[in-house]
Amino acid sequence: MAVMDLYLRDYFMEEVELFSDEYFMGKALQLAQQAFDEDEVPIGAVVVHKERIIAKGYNQTERLTDVTAHAEMLAITGAAQYLGSKFLEECTLYVTVEPCTMCFGAIQWARPARLVYGASEPKTGYHGKGLIAAPKIEVISGILESDCAAIMREFFKSKRKN
């Protein structure tokens, strides 16, 4: 059984409102599981425009040998290409873990209406570095936080064993 199955089994058994923050974070968690399965740091992201996923990404720094290939960066690039605009002003970015400072900078430039993340990241997350989102970006944290944190813990636990 995949790690994600262990953590989300009960979540998906409950009735979830379609197009809710929990629904889209669940989609980002599926991408985090894909990263986990590919031995990448398990972070997933989706960009939603008018209740539709228009782009997604998961960490691929190892696969692409690119330190910038974070889930958020890949999702932002995909969304910009889809919309034909560098600005994501009518979009929401869902990411399983609080963005790092690099990704947060890109998020600020992309100008989504909302940033929604699951688990906080005190070591590398933007908030821990004293950064604050632009006033026009609504930030919501803690959506499916325990599930988002659990897959990260499991990944790094497996790395310590090796």
N, C-alpha and C positions, 0 to 999 in steps of 0.2 A: 504494500500500500504506500502510495506517495505521501510525503510529508504533508503536502497541502490537504490531502484527504483527511488526515488525522485532525487537523485544525479547523477545517471548514465543514466537516461532515454535519455537525449540528447546525451551523449557520444556514446551510442551504436546505436543511430539512424544515426550517421555519419559513413562514410566508414572508417574502420580501417584496416591498412595494417596487414595482417596476420604475426605473429611472430615478431611484433615490440615491443619495450619496452612498449608502451601503451596497446597493446593487453595482454601481460603477466601481467602488473600491473592491468588490468581489472580483470584478473583471481584471483589475490591476493585480490582485493577488494571484490570479491564474497565470498571469505573465511572470510574476515573481517565482512561481513554481517552475515555469519553463526555464528561467535563469538558474534556479537551484539545480534542476535536472542536467543543465549544461555546465555545471560547476562554476557558475558566475555568482557574484554576490546577488542574493535573491531580492531584487527590487524591480517592481513593475509600475508602469504608468500608462494612463489613457487620457486622451483629450476628447472632451465631449462638447459638441456644438448642437444646440437645439435638440437635446435629448438623444443624440446619436453619436456613437463613437466614431470619430473621424481619423484618429491616429492612435498608435500604441507603441510601446517600447519596453524593453527590459534590458538590464545591464548586459553589455556585450564587450566589455573592455578586454577580456582574454581572447575571445574569438576574433575580434577585429584588431587586436594589438593597438588599441587606441584608448588612452586614458580619459578621453572626453566622451566615450561611448556609454554614457549613463542613460538609464531609462528615460529620464526627463528630457534630456537633450535629443534623443532619438524621436520621442513622441512630439516634441515641439517642432522639429524639422519636418516630420511627416504632416503635422497639422498645417504648418505654413504652406507646404506644397499643395496640400488638398485645397486650402482656401485661396491660394494665390496671393497671400498677404503675409508679411512678416509679423503682423499684429493679430493676436488671438482674442480680441476684445469681447467677443460674445461667447467665449469658451470657458470651460472649467477643466483644470488639470488635476487629475487624481494620481497620487503617487503613494506607494505603500510606506515609505519612510521619509521623514523630513529631509528636504533637499539640502545638499551640501552648498557651500558658498558659490562654487562654479555654476551649478544648476540654478541656484537662486538668482544669480546675476542674469542668466539667460531668461529666466521666468520674468524678471523685472522688465527686460527689454521686450519680451514677447507680449506683455500686457494682457494676460488672461483676466477675465472678470473675477475668477475664483481660483484659489489653490486649496485643494483638500488633500491632507495627508493622514496616514494612519499612525505609525509609531514615531515618537520623538527620537532624535539621534543627538545625544548630548556631546559626543566627541567631535563629530564632523558636521552636524546640522547648522544651518544658517542662524537659527535663533540663538543657539549657544554662543555664537560669535558676536552677538549684539546687533545683528542686522534686523531691520524691520521692513515689512512689505510696504510698497507704495500704497497710499490711502485708497486708491481706486481698486486695489486687489483685495478682495475679501479672503481671509485665511481661516480655514476650519481644520482643526487637528483632532486626532483621537478617533477617527472613524475606523471601526474594526481594529482598533489598536492592539488588542491582545493577539489577534491572528497575524497581524503584520509583524509584531515583535517576535512571535513564536517561530516563524519561518527563519528569521534572521538568527535567532538563538540556536536553532537546530543546525543551520549552515555552519556557523562558527564553532559549534560544539564538535561537529564532524571534522572540521579542519584541525582542531587541537588533538584529536585522536590519531591523526596521521603523522 
